[in-house]
Protein backbone atom coordinates (compact mmCIF):
# COMPACT_ATOMS: atom_id res chain seq x y z
CA UNK A 1 0.00 0.00 0.00
CA UNK A 2 1.27 3.45 -0.91
CA UNK A 3 2.01 5.62 2.17
CA UNK A 4 -0.49 8.43 2.69
CA UNK A 5 -0.29 11.68 4.59
CA UNK A 6 -2.59 12.94 7.31
CA UNK A 7 -2.11 16.53 6.23
CA UNK A 8 -1.20 18.75 3.31
CA UNK A 9 0.53 22.06 4.03
CA UNK A 10 1.30 24.96 1.72
CA UNK A 11 3.69 27.57 3.10
CA UNK A 12 3.38 30.54 0.77
CA UNK A 13 5.36 33.74 0.30
CA UNK A 14 3.28 36.28 -1.62
CA UNK A 15 5.38 39.20 -2.95
CA UNK A 16 4.54 42.39 -4.82
CA UNK A 17 0.99 42.43 -3.43
CA UNK A 18 -1.46 45.32 -3.34
CA UNK A 19 -0.30 47.27 -0.27
CA UNK A 20 -3.74 48.70 0.44
CA UNK A 21 -5.30 45.25 0.54
CA UNK A 22 -2.55 43.94 2.82
CA UNK A 23 -3.39 46.66 5.35
CA UNK A 24 -7.16 46.19 5.16
CA UNK A 25 -8.46 43.98 7.96
CA UNK A 26 -11.83 43.34 6.33
CA UNK A 27 -10.28 42.49 2.94
CA UNK A 28 -7.78 40.06 4.50
CA UNK A 29 -10.41 38.41 6.70
CA UNK A 30 -12.79 38.04 3.76
CA UNK A 31 -10.10 36.61 1.50
CA UNK A 32 -9.01 34.07 4.12
CA UNK A 33 -12.59 32.96 4.85
CA UNK A 34 -13.30 32.64 1.13
CA UNK A 35 -10.05 30.67 0.70
CA UNK A 36 -11.21 28.22 3.37
CA UNK A 37 -14.64 27.85 1.78
CA UNK A 38 -13.43 27.47 -1.81
CA UNK A 39 -11.01 24.78 -0.56
CA UNK A 40 -13.96 22.82 0.79
CA UNK A 41 -13.06 23.37 4.46
CA UNK A 42 -15.42 23.69 7.41
CA UNK A 43 -14.82 26.99 9.23
CA UNK A 44 -14.82 26.65 13.03
CA UNK A 45 -13.48 30.03 14.22
CA UNK A 46 -11.61 33.10 13.01
CA UNK A 47 -9.39 35.69 14.68
CA UNK A 48 -7.88 38.70 12.88
CA UNK A 49 -5.98 41.73 14.16
CA UNK A 50 -4.76 44.93 12.50
CA UNK A 51 -1.49 46.30 13.84
CA UNK A 52 -0.47 49.94 14.13
CA UNK A 53 0.87 51.53 12.05
CA UNK A 54 0.21 48.74 9.53
CA UNK A 55 -0.16 45.01 8.96
CA UNK A 56 -2.74 42.31 9.58
CA UNK A 57 -2.42 38.86 11.12
CA UNK A 58 -5.13 36.29 11.31
CA UNK A 59 -6.10 32.66 11.49
CA UNK A 60 -9.08 30.71 10.29
CA UNK A 61 -9.46 27.53 12.30
CA UNK A 62 -11.08 24.85 10.19
CA UNK A 63 -12.29 21.41 11.21
CA UNK A 64 -9.52 20.08 8.95
CA UNK A 65 -6.70 22.27 10.52
CA UNK A 66 -6.01 25.99 9.82
CA UNK A 67 -5.22 28.84 7.46
CA UNK A 68 -3.01 31.68 8.75
CA UNK A 69 -1.72 34.96 7.33
CA UNK A 70 0.70 37.70 8.38
CA UNK A 71 1.03 40.81 6.19
CA UNK A 72 3.73 43.44 5.81
CA UNK A 73 2.05 46.12 3.64
CA UNK A 74 5.15 48.31 3.71
CA UNK A 75 6.95 45.56 1.75
CA UNK A 76 3.99 44.33 -0.31
CA UNK A 77 4.51 40.92 1.33
CA UNK A 78 2.29 38.30 2.96
CA UNK A 79 3.26 35.01 4.60
CA UNK A 80 0.48 32.42 4.39
CA UNK A 81 0.11 28.92 5.82
CA UNK A 82 -2.61 26.66 4.43
CA UNK A 83 -2.68 23.41 6.42
CA UNK A 84 -5.43 20.90 5.75
CA UNK A 85 -6.07 17.32 6.79
CA UNK A 86 -8.07 14.61 5.09
CA UNK A 87 -8.95 14.04 1.47
CA UNK A 88 -11.90 16.40 1.09
CA UNK A 89 -10.11 19.77 1.26
CA UNK A 90 -7.91 21.18 -1.54
CA UNK A 91 -5.60 23.96 -0.26
CA UNK A 92 -4.47 24.72 -3.82
CA UNK A 93 -7.90 26.25 -4.50
CA UNK A 94 -7.42 28.56 -1.51
CA UNK A 95 -3.93 29.41 -2.74
CA UNK A 96 -5.25 30.42 -6.16
CA UNK A 97 -7.94 32.62 -4.60
CA UNK A 98 -5.46 34.35 -2.27
CA UNK A 99 -2.97 34.98 -5.08
CA UNK A 100 -5.70 36.83 -6.97
CA UNK A 101 -7.23 38.69 -3.99
CA UNK A 102 -3.87 39.90 -2.67
CA UNK A 103 -2.82 41.02 -6.13
CA UNK A 104 0.43 39.07 -5.85
CA UNK A 105 2.78 39.42 -8.80
CA UNK A 106 5.38 36.98 -7.49
CA UNK A 107 5.27 34.10 -5.04
CA UNK A 108 7.03 31.03 -3.77
CA UNK A 109 5.41 27.93 -2.33
CA UNK A 110 6.70 25.07 -0.22
CA UNK A 111 4.39 22.08 -0.25
CA UNK A 112 4.72 19.57 2.53
CA UNK A 113 2.94 16.31 3.30
CA UNK A 114 2.42 16.03 7.07
CA UNK A 115 2.08 12.83 9.09
CA UNK A 116 3.13 10.39 6.38
CA UNK A 117 1.83 6.96 7.33
CA UNK A 118 3.79 3.91 6.28
CA UNK A 119 1.81 1.28 8.17
CA UNK A 120 0.05 -1.26 6.00
CA UNK A 121 -3.35 -0.27 7.35
CA UNK A 122 -2.68 3.50 7.29
CA UNK A 123 -3.99 3.95 10.83
CA UNK A 124 -2.57 6.73 12.96
CA UNK A 125 -3.01 6.34 16.71
CA UNK A 126 -0.96 8.87 18.68
CA UNK A 127 0.07 7.66 22.10
CA UNK A 128 0.34 9.89 25.14
CA UNK A 129 3.51 9.45 27.13
CA UNK A 130 4.62 11.05 30.34
CA UNK A 131 7.69 13.27 30.46
CA UNK A 132 9.45 10.52 32.42
CA UNK A 133 8.78 7.95 29.69
CA UNK A 134 10.09 10.32 27.04
CA UNK A 135 13.19 11.01 29.18
CA UNK A 136 13.67 14.72 28.56
CA UNK A 137 16.47 15.54 31.01
CA UNK A 138 16.75 19.25 30.18
CA UNK A 139 13.02 19.83 29.82
CA UNK A 140 11.46 22.13 32.41
CA UNK A 141 7.85 21.75 31.26
CA UNK A 142 5.25 20.81 33.88
CA UNK A 143 4.67 17.07 34.17
CA UNK A 144 1.04 17.44 33.13
CA UNK A 145 2.02 18.66 29.65
CA UNK A 146 2.76 15.06 28.60
CA UNK A 147 0.45 13.19 30.97
CA UNK A 148 -2.77 13.86 29.14
CA UNK A 149 -4.04 16.17 31.90
CA UNK A 150 -5.16 19.66 31.00
CA UNK A 151 -3.52 22.74 32.49
CA UNK A 152 -5.96 24.63 34.69
CA UNK A 153 -6.83 28.15 33.40
CA UNK A 154 -5.82 29.82 36.69
CA UNK A 155 -2.25 28.52 36.20
CA UNK A 156 -1.97 30.19 32.80
CA UNK A 157 -0.58 33.68 32.49
CA UNK A 158 -1.45 36.22 29.82
CA UNK A 159 1.44 38.43 28.76
CA UNK A 160 0.39 41.87 27.56
C-alpha positions, -999 to 999 in steps of 0.1 A, spaced: 0 0 0 13 35 -9 20 56 22 -5 84 27 -3 117 46 -26 129 73 -21 165 62 -12 188 33 5 221 40 13 250 17 37 276 31 34 305 8 54 337 3 33 363 -16 54 392 -30 45 424 -48 10 424 -34 -15 453 -33 -3 473 -3 -37 487 4 -53 453 5 -25 439 28 -34 467 53 -72 462 52 -85 440 80 -118 433 63 -103 425 29 -78 401 45 -104 384 67 -128 380 38 -101 366 15 -90 341 41 -126 330 49 -133 326 11 -100 307 7 -112 282 34 -146 278 18 -134 275 -18 -110 248 -6 -140 228 8 -131 234 45 -154 237 74 -148 270 92 -148 267 130 -135 300 142 -116 331 130 -94 357 147 -79 387 129 -60 417 142 -48 449 125 -15 463 138 -5 499 141 9 515 120 2 487 95 -2 450 90 -27 423 96 -24 389 111 -51 363 113 -61 327 115 -91 307 103 -95 275 123 -111 249 102 -123 214 112 -95 201 90 -67 223 105 -60 260 98 -52 288 75 -30 317 87 -17 350 73 7 377 84 10 408 62 37 434 58 21 461 36 51 483 37 69 456 17 40 443 -3 45 409 13 23 383 30 33 350 46 5 324 44 1 289 58 -26 267 44 -27 234 64 -54 209 57 -61 173 68 -81 146 51 -90 140 15 -119 164 11 -101 198 13 -79 212 -15 -56 240 -3 -45 247 -38 -79 262 -45 -74 286 -15 -39 294 -27 -53 304 -62 -79 326 -46 -55 344 -23 -30 350 -51 -57 368 -70 -72 387 -40 -39 399 -27 -28 410 -61 4 391 -58 28 394 -88 54 370 -75 53 341 -50 70 310 -38 54 279 -23 67 251 -2 44 221 -3 47 196 25 29 163 33 24 160 71 21 128 91 31 104 64 18 70 73 38 39 63 18 13 82 1 -13 60 -34 -3 73 -27 35 73 -40 40 108 -26 67 130 -30 63 167 -10 89 187 1 77 221 3 99 251 35 94 271 46 110 303 77 133 305 95 105 324 88 79 297 101 103 270 132 110 292 137 147 286 165 155 310 167 192 302 130 198 298 115 221 324 78 218 313 53 208 339 47 171 342 10 174 331 20 187 296 28 151 286 5 132 310 -28 139 291 -40 162 319 -52 197 310 -35 227 325 -60 246 347 -68 281 334 -58 298 367 -23 285 362 -20 302 328 -6 337 325 -14 362 298 14 384 288 4 419 276 
